[in-house]
Structures are given as structure tokens and as C-alpha cells.
Amino acid sequence: MTKTPDYTKSMQDMMASFPMDMSSFQNAFKTQAAFSEKLSKVALEAADKSTEISSKWAKDMIGKLSFAAKAKGEAADYTKAATDFASSATEMATENFAAFAEVAKKVQMETVELMMAAGKDASSEASAAMTKATTEATKVATEATNVAKKAATAATAAN
């Protein structure tokens, strides 16, 4: 039976030969976590406000309905109560939909602000990482050039 080779050691050796600065990954993780926290806060505040609106709407509607459900002396009073209830229900619906629209508008604006801020942060982080990488690459290239010059000088001296 053929045994599958274990590449763990080979992979570890290969990754060790490519040193990486993990701080950029850690910073990216921290930035993403902070962004997620802010975005969650916006969503939870919207849910809280929407729940308040729904609760108030339900309480108001029950109050209007209990008034309409009371016994009336005349048949025409039932018609008037039903008409008044329908009118007030329509008015409440309009007010509450406007309140929900305000919540949605606020969420949209805060989300756009967060996205723009995150974009700026990501751009500056990427710029800093590229500057650091360029500096390190230049340093390595300079060292390699110096080593090559010393080898050429040593080869010339040996001849």
C-alpha cells in the first residue's frame, strides 16, 4: 500500500525561506475588527430604534382599536368609529413609515461614512506597506550589489 508523503516539514522549510512581516496581517485584522464593530453598532442602533417605532405603533394601534371596540348606542356610531379608526390607522402608518425611512436614511449615511473612512485607512495602510517593502527591497539589492562587488574584487585580486 502506498503511503502519502508528509509535506509538513517541506512546507515549513519553504515558508521559513520567505520571511514575512506578519505585523501587516495583524494590523489588517485589527482594522477589520474595528470596522466590523462600528458597522455592528450602526446595525444594532437601527434595530433598537426600529423596535421602538414598532412597539409604539402597536401600542397606539391597540389604544385606537380598544376605543373602536366599545359598545355604541346607535348603528351609525359604529360606522363613525370604524371610519375614525381607519383614518387614524392610515395617519399612524404614514408617520411610522416616515420614522422607519429616517432610520434607514441614518443607517445609510453612517454606513457610507464608515466605508469611506475604511477606504482611506486601507489606502494609507497599503501605501505604508509598499513604502516599507520598497525600502527593504532597496536595502537587499544594495547589499547584494556590495557582495557582488567584493566577489569581483576578490576574483580580480586572485588573478
N, C-alpha and C positions, 0 to 999 in steps of 0.2 A: 504494500500500500504506500502511495506517495505521501510524503509529509509536506505540508505547506511551510515554506521558509518563513522565519520570523524576521521581518524587516525593521523591527523597532530600533535596534542598535544602529543600523544603516541610516535610518531617518534622523535619529538623534545626532549622529555624526554630521550628516548633511546640514541640518539646521544650525548646528554649532559653527559650521564653517561660514555661515552667513549671519554675522552678528546683527541683531536688530535692536533698535531703541524702542522698548515697549512703552515708554512714557507717552508717546503719541497715541497709542491704543488706549492707555489708561485715561488720558485726557479726553479722548473721544467718548469713552464710556461715561465719564463723569458729566461731560457736556450733554450727552443724550439723556442721562438720568435726570439732570436738572430740567431739560426741555420737557421730558415726559411728566415731571412733577408739575410744572407750570401749566401744561396742557390739561392734565387731570384736574387741576384746581379750577380751571375755566369750565370744564365739563361738569364738575360736581356743583359748582355755584349755579350753573344754569339749571341743573336738575333740581336743586333746592328751591330756586325761585319758581320754576315751573310747577313744582309740587305745591308751593304756597298758593299760586294762582288757581290751580285745580281745586284745592281744598276750599278756598274762599268761594269759588264759583259754585261748588257743590252745596256749601252751607247756605249761600244766598238763594240758590235754586230751591232747596228744601224749604226755606222760610217762605218763599213765594208760593210754593206748592201747598204748604200747610194752610196758607190763607185762602187759596182757591178751593181747598177741600172742605172748608167749613160749610155747615148746613145753611142754606139760604131760604128766605121766606117766599120768594117768587121765582118762577122758572126763568124769567128774564135776568135775574141776578146771577144765575149760573152761566148764562151766556156772557154777561159782562165780566164775571170772574175769569172765565176761560180766555176771553179776549185780552183782559188785563195781564193774565199770566203769559200768554203768547207774546204780547208786546214787551213785557219786562224780560222774558227769556231771550227774545231777539236782541234787545238792548244789552243785556248781560253778555250774550255771545259776542257781540261786536266789541265791547270793552275788553273782554278776556282774550279774544283773538289779537287785539291790538297789544295787549300786555305780553302775550306769547311772542308776537313779532318783535317787540322791544328786546326781549330776552335773546331771541335768535340774532338780532342785529348786534347786540353787545358781544355775544359769543363769536360772531363772525369777525368783528373788529379786533377783538383781543387775540383771536387765532391768527389773523393776518399780521398783527404786530409781533406775535411770538415767532411766526415763520420768518419774517424779515430780520428780526434780531438773530435768530438761529442761522440764517444765511450769512449775515455779517460775521458772526462768530466763526462759522465754518470757513469762510473765506480767509479771515485773519489767521486761523489755525493752520490752514493749508499753506498760506504764504510763509508763515514762520517755519513750518516743517520743510518747505522747499528751500528756504534760505539756509537752514541748518544742514540739509543734505548737500547743497551746493558747496558750502564751506568745508564739510567733511570730505567730499569728493575732491575738491581742490587740494586739500591737505594731503590726501592719499596720493594724488597724482604728483604733487611736488616731491613727496618722499620717494616715490618710485623713480622719478627723474633723477633725484640725487643719488639713489642707489645705482642707477644705470650709469651715471657719470663716473662714480667711484669705480665701478667694474671696468668701464672703458679705460680709465686712467691706470688701473692696476694691470690691465691687459697690455697696454702700451708700454708700461714700465717693465713688464716681464719680457717683452720682445727686445 
